[in-house]
Amino acid sequence: MLKQLDQILSLFSRERTELSVLDAAALLHRPRSTTYRLLSQIEKFGFLDRHGETGRYRLGIRLAALGELALHSTSLQQIAQPVLRQLSRQTGETATLLLLIDGEGIAVQHSESAQRVVAKGLVGRYWPLHASAGGKALLAWRPEKVGMSLLKKPLKRYTPDTITTLSALRRELKQVRARGYATVRGEYMDDVWGAAVPIFNHREEVEGALTLGGPRSRVTRARFPELGEILIAAGDVVSRSLGYTGTYPRPAARDE
C-alpha cells in the first residue's frame, strides 16, 4: 500500500495540481477501475481530496497538516525560524529560507516584512537559480561543474535584466563569491531586489540560503552592503548551528 501511495502522490506537481481518474490511469498504465479504487482508498484516509463537481483529485488537507508539522520539526527550519524573524525586524524586509529541491530553489520558510509594500513571501514558491539572489547563493559555493549541471538550459528570460548566458552567469557567481553574498536586481520580478547568503552544514556543503528581498524603492544598490553584512552574520550563525566549522564567506571588497 505504501508503494501505491507513493506512486499516486508522485503524480502531482506544481504544474499538475489536479488529476482525473483517466489522467491517473494513463500515467500509471493501469485500468481505470483499478485506479479509481486506489484513489478512493487514498481519499478515505485524507491524503487526497475529490472535487464534488469535476470529480478531479488533488492533494488532501491531511498532507498539508503533515507538511506543516514537518516544517517545524526539521533542525534547519527550527534553527532558521528565529533568525528569519530577526532579519525581517532588523531590515524591514521579507526574509526567506531557500532550499535546493529537485534542482530548483524552493522557499520553505519566511518572515514577512511589516511594511505596507512588501516582497510577498510564499512557502513553496519557486525561485529560479540563475535569476534570484537565493538561487545564486545556492550555486556560487558549489563546484562549478555541479552548479552548472543544476541549471535548466537554456536559461529562461523573465525580465530584461535576467542573465541568460552561462558565461555571464559564471562571471556573476565569481563576483558573488568575492562579495560574500549574492544580489538580484529585478531579474525574476521587475520590482523585486534582494540579497542572499549560503548556509553550510557540518560537511561544509551548501545546505540552503538565507535571503532578504523587497521593492527596489527600498532595497537599493546603495543598501546592498548593509544587507550583505547582516545576512553574512546570520548565515554564519545558522551554519555554525548545523555543525559547520569552516571559514564562512566574507567580502573581499565592496563592489556594490
N, C-alpha and C positions, 0 to 999 in steps of 0.2 A: 504493500500500500504506500509506503514511504517513497518508493521509486516512482510510482504512478503520480503521487502528489508533486514530486519534483518535476516530472515531465510536464504536467499541466501548468504549474506555476511558471516554468521556464518559457512558456509560450507568450507570456505577457512582457511588454517592454514599454519604454517611454513612447515609442511610435505606435504600439499596438496595445491600447489600454482596455479594449473590449473584444470579445470573441463570441461568435455564434457557435452552435453545436457543429454546423457544417464546416466552419473555419477550423475548429479544433480537430475534427475528424480528419480533414485533409492534411493538416500539419503533422498529426500523429500517425497518419497512414493506418487508421483503424476504422471499423464500421461505425456508422452514425449511431446505431443503437447502443453499442458498447461505450462509445464516447459520452453519450447522453447519461448513461447510468453512472459513469465515473464522475462527470461534472456534478450531477445531482448529489452524489455521495459527499463530494468535497464541499459543496454548498451547504449541506446539512451540518457540517462541522464548523461552518462560519468562515472558511478560508476563501470562499467565493460568494459574490452577491449576484443575483439574477434580476435584470431589469424586467419589471412587470409587463411592460408594453412590447418591447422589442425581443425579449427572451434572450438577450445577449448577456454574457457573463463578464464580470470584472472582479478584480481582487477585493476580498472582503474586509470588513471592519476589524475582524479579529487579527488579520495580518497587520493592519495599521497599529493596533494596540500593542502587538508583539514588537513591531518596529520601534514604537515609542519606548518600550521597555529596554530594547537593545541600545537605543540611542543614549540612555542614561546609565548603561551598565558597563560599557567598554572603557578601558583605562584611559585611552587618549581623549575620549569625549568628556569623561569625568574631569580630567586634568584641565582640558581646554575651556570648559564652560565658564568658570570664574575669570579666566584670562580674557575671554571674549567680552564679557560684561565690562571688565576694567578697561579694555581697549576702546570700547564704544563710549564709555563715560568720559575717558580721558581726551578723546579726539572729537567726539560728537558725530562720528561716522559709523556706518554699519560694519561690524566685524564678523568674519566668517571663517569657519574651519573647512578646508577643502581637502578631499582625499582623491587619490587616483583609483578609479574603479572601472575595470574593463576598458582601459585606455582612454578614459575621459575624466576630467576634473568635475567632481560632484560635491556640492555643498551639503554637508551633513549636520551642520550646527551653525547658528548665527546669533548675534545680539544686535538688534536693530537700533539705528540712530533715533534719538528722541527729537531730532529736528523736524520741522514741518515738511521740508523737501528732502527725501532720502533716496539712497540706492536700496531698493527693496531686497531684503534678504529672504530667500525662499529655500527651505530644506528640499533637497532633491534636484535643485536647478543644475543644469549642465553648463559648465564654463569651458569653452574650447582652449586647449592647451596653448595654442600659438597666439591667441587673441585676448588673453586675460592675464592679470598680474599673478593670480594664484597658479594658473597653468604654467606660466613661465618659471615660477619658483619651483614647481614640481619637476620641470625639465632641466633647469640650469645646473643643478648639483648632481645630476646623474651622469654616468659616462655618455659621451656624445652619441655613440652608436646606439646605445639603449634608448636615449631620449628621442633621437630621430625616428627610431623604429615604432615609437608610440603614436606618431603623428598620422592623421588621416590625410592622404595626399590625393589630389593637390590641396594645398592649404586654402580653405574657403575664405572668401572675402565677405565680411559683414558690414564694413563701413569703408569710406575712402582711406582711412588710416590703418586698416588691417595689414599686417605683414603677410605677404603671400608667396614669398620665395624662401627656400631653405638657406640660401646664402645670407639673406638679410636677417633671418631668424637666428642663425649662428652668431652673427655679429651682435645682435641684441642680447643673446644669452651670455656672451662674453662680457658685455657691459654690466649685465645683471650680477655676475659673479664678482666683478671688480667693485661694484657699488655696494654689494651686500644685501640688496633687496631688489625685487622686480617692480616694474611700474606698468601701467596701462593708461592710454590716453585716448579714450573713445574708440578703441579698436574692435570691440564687440558690440557695445551700445554707445551711440554717438556722445551722449551726455555723461557717461559714467567713467570717471577716472579713479585710479586706485593704486595701492602698493601691496606687496606681499613678501613674505619670507618663508623659507622652508622649515619643516620640523624634522629632526633626525631621531632615529630610535637607537637602541643600545648596540646595534650592529653598524652604526654610522651610515645607515641607509635613509633616504628621504621617505618619511612616513606620511607627510601631509604638508599643508601650507596654511599659514595664517594670513588673512587679507583684511585690508581696510578700504572701503570704497564709498564714494559719494558723488554728487553732481560736480561738474567741472567749475562751477561758480565758487565752490568751497575748496575742493581738492585741486589746487592749482599746482603748476610746475614749481613755484617757489616754496610750496608746502611739502613737497616730497621728502626733502632731507629730514624734516621733523618727524613725519610719519614713519620714515625708514628707521630712524633711531629708536622710536617707540616700539615698532614691530620687532626689530633685532633683539631688544631686551626681552620682549615677550616670547619670541621664538626660542631664545636661549633657555629661558625658564622652563618652557614646556618640554624642550628636548632633554634637558637635564633630568626632568621628572620621569622621562622614559628610559633613563639609563645611559644617555649619550655622554661620552667623556672626551670627545674630540674638541677641536678649536672651532667655535661657532663663527660663521662668516662675519667679517667686519669690513666696513668700507675702506678701500684703498685710497679713494679720493672722492670728493663730492663733485659729480659731474652734472647734477641736476640744477 
